[in-house]
Amino acid sequence: MVKKILIIIPAYNEQYNILKTYKSIIDYNKQNKTNYDVIVINDGSIDNTKYILEKNKIPHINLIHNLGIGGAVQTGYKYAFENNYDIAVQFDGDGQHDIRYIKDLISSLKDNDMAIGSRFIGTKSSFKSTKMRRLGINVISFFIKLFTGKKIYDTTSGFRACNRVLIEKFSMSYPTEYPEPISTVEALKTNHKICEVAVEMNEREAGTSSIHSWKNIYYMVNVILSIIVVSLRRYK
């Protein structure tokens, strides 16, 4: 049975990147005879993102207000659940993620509920972000291991694939603050299996990253506090 696969692309002010990102998926489908569907979640962009999506007939959902990355991604999961997709893949609209590695993420779901594309295992990716951000990632990784028993190396990676079970879970509840590390912790605390897959990532080609507070300790401390709070919840 052929699985239905959806690529969820959250986008905020990605007028310089979104068309190229979408075309990379369409070209890959043609060259490899894959059938990845796409939905772009336009998260209240105030540039020309909406115009570009409409002009090029790119499948998308326009959010009236900016909900942030967590709200945009959850909208994608709701769409995936309601349209009976078997696998959902989070994929950035800024050119950082490489479409070639989706097949590796998907194949890893045979034995896992989530597969995270990681820059920090293997030697595939030469782009690993700034030293300060890597320090923050390492600290967060330590606390995730402390509270869940599972080592996650690329804690902020937004390149990830989920099976139908997690699609349903995330469609109903998805963190709005620090969504990548917190959703990972929530999945681990409810006994879902997660693995990391070595991928290559690129530097953003244009625009500004949605994460721009790694230089201040306040951000990292709040992520850690959120991990602690989530870990101390009682899960059924």
C-alpha positions in Angstrom: 0.0 0.0 0.0 1.4 3.4 -1.0 1.6 5.8 1.9 0.3 9.3 1.6 3.0 11.8 2.4 2.6 15.5 3.1 5.4 18.1 3.4 4.4 20.9 5.8 6.2 24.2 5.1 5.6 26.9 7.7 6.4 30.3 6.1 6.7 33.8 7.5 8.0 36.5 5.2 9.7 34.0 2.8 9.1 35.9 -0.4 12.7 35.3 -1.6 12.8 31.6 -0.8 9.3 30.0 -0.9 9.0 29.5 -4.7 12.5 28.0 -5.0 11.8 25.7 -2.1 8.5 24.5 -3.6 10.0 24.0 -7.1 12.8 21.9 -5.5 10.1 19.5 -4.2 8.2 19.4 -7.5 11.4 18.8 -9.5 12.4 16.0 -7.1 9.0 14.4 -7.5 9.4 14.4 -11.3 13.0 13.1 -11.3 12.4 10.3 -8.7 8.8 9.4 -9.4 7.8 10.3 -5.8 4.5 11.8 -4.9 5.1 14.1 -2.0 2.2 16.5 -1.5 2.9 20.0 -0.2 1.0 22.4 2.0 2.5 25.8 2.8 1.2 27.5 6.0 1.5 31.2 5.4 1.8 32.5 9.0 0.4 36.0 8.5 3.3 37.1 6.3 3.5 40.9 5.8 5.7 40.7 2.6 4.8 39.2 -0.8 4.7 35.6 0.4 0.9 35.3 0.0 1.0 36.9 -3.5 3.8 34.5 -4.6 1.8 31.5 -3.3 -1.4 32.6 -5.1 0.4 33.6 -8.3 2.2 30.2 -8.6 -0.8 28.2 -7.5 1.2 26.7 -4.6 -1.1 24.8 -2.2 -1.3 26.8 1.0 -3.3 28.0 4.0 -3.3 31.6 4.9 -3.4 32.3 8.6 -5.0 35.7 9.4 -2.7 36.4 12.3 0.9 35.4 12.9 0.8 32.4 15.3 4.5 31.7 15.4 6.2 28.5 14.2 4.3 26.3 16.7 0.9 27.4 15.6 1.8 27.2 11.9 3.2 23.7 12.2 0.1 22.6 14.2 -2.1 23.9 11.4 -0.1 21.7 9.0 -0.6 18.7 11.3 -4.4 19.4 11.5 -4.5 19.5 7.7 -2.5 16.2 7.5 -4.8 14.5 10.0 -8.0 15.6 8.5 -6.8 14.6 5.0 -5.7 11.1 6.1 -2.0 11.4 5.5 0.2 8.6 6.8 3.4 10.6 7.2 4.0 14.3 7.7 7.3 16.0 7.1 8.2 19.4 8.5 10.3 21.3 6.0 11.6 24.9 6.2 10.7 27.4 3.5 14.0 29.1 3.6 16.2 26.7 1.6 18.0 25.1 4.6 16.5 21.7 4.2 17.5 19.3 1.4 14.7 17.4 -0.2 17.0 14.4 -0.9 17.0 13.3 2.7 13.2 13.0 3.1 13.4 9.4 1.9 15.9 8.6 4.8 13.5 10.2 7.3 10.6 8.3 6.0 12.4 4.9 5.9 13.4 5.5 9.6 9.7 5.5 10.5 9.5 1.8 10.1 10.7 1.4 13.7 10.0 4.9 15.0 7.2 7.4 15.4 9.5 10.4 14.6 12.7 10.9 12.7 14.7 14.1 13.2 17.1 15.3 10.5 20.3 16.0 12.4 23.4 18.0 11.6 25.3 16.6 14.6 25.5 12.9 13.8 27.6 11.5 11.1 29.6 13.9 8.9 27.0 14.9 6.2 26.4 18.6 7.1 29.1 21.2 7.0 26.6 23.9 8.1 26.1 23.5 11.9 25.2 27.2 12.8 27.1 29.5 15.2 29.2 28.4 18.1 26.9 30.1 20.6 23.8 28.4 19.1 25.6 25.0 19.2 26.4 25.6 22.9 22.7 26.3 23.6 21.8 23.1 21.6 24.2 21.1 23.7 22.9 22.4 27.0 19.3 21.7 25.9 20.4 18.2 24.7 21.8 17.5 28.2 18.5 18.4 29.9 16.4 16.4 27.4 18.6 13.3 28.2 18.4 14.1 31.9 14.6 14.1 32.0 13.7 11.5 29.3 16.7 9.2 29.2 17.1 9.8 25.4 20.0 11.7 23.8 18.8 14.1 21.1 21.7 15.8 19.4 20.0 18.3 17.1 17.4 19.6 19.5 16.2 22.5 17.4 16.0 20.8 14.0 12.8 21.7 12.2 13.4 18.9 9.6 11.5 16.0 10.9 9.0 13.3 9.9 6.2 11.9 11.9 3.9 8.8 11.5 0.1 8.8 11.7 0.1 8.4 15.5 2.1 11.6 16.1 0.2 13.4 13.4 -3.0 12.9 15.4 -1.3 13.8 18.7 0.3 17.0 17.3 -2.9 18.0 15.5 -4.7 18.2 18.9 -1.8 19.7 20.9 1.5 21.2 19.8 3.7 23.6 21.8 3.7 27.2 20.7 6.8 28.1 22.7 10.1 26.4 21.7 8.2 23.8 19.6 11.0 21.6 18.4 12.6 20.6 21.8 9.3 20.7 23.7 7.4 18.5 21.2 10.3 16.1 21.3 10.1 15.9 25.1 6.3 15.5 25.0 6.6 12.6 22.5 9.4 10.9 24.5 7.4 11.3 27.8 4.5 9.5 26.2 6.6 6.6 25.1 7.0 7.4 21.4 10.1 6.2 19.7 12.3 8.9 18.1 15.5 8.6 16.1 17.9 11.0 14.4 19.0 10.7 10.8 22.2 12.3 9.5 21.3 15.1 7.0 23.0 17.9 5.2 21.7 21.4 5.8 22.3 24.6 4.0 22.6 28.2 5.2 19.5 30.3 4.8 19.7 32.0 1.4 17.7 35.1 2.2 15.7 36.7 5.0 16.0 36.3 8.8 15.8 33.2 10.9 12.8 32.9 13.2 15.2 32.0 16.0 17.4 35.0 16.8 17.7 35.0 20.6 20.4 32.4 21.0 22.9 35.1 22.1 21.0 35.7 25.2 20.8 33.4 28.2 17.2 34.2 28.8 16.1 32.1 25.8 18.1 29.1 26.8 16.9 29.3 30.4 13.3 29.4 29.3 13.7 26.4 27.1 15.2 24.5 30.0 12.4 25.5 32.4 9.8 24.5 29.8 11.5 21.0 29.5 11.4 20.7 33.3 7.7 21.6 33.4 6.7 19.3 30.6 8.8 16.5 32.1 7.0 16.8 35.5 3.5 16.5 34.0 1.5 13.4 34.5 0.9 11.6 31.3 -1.7 8.9 30.7 
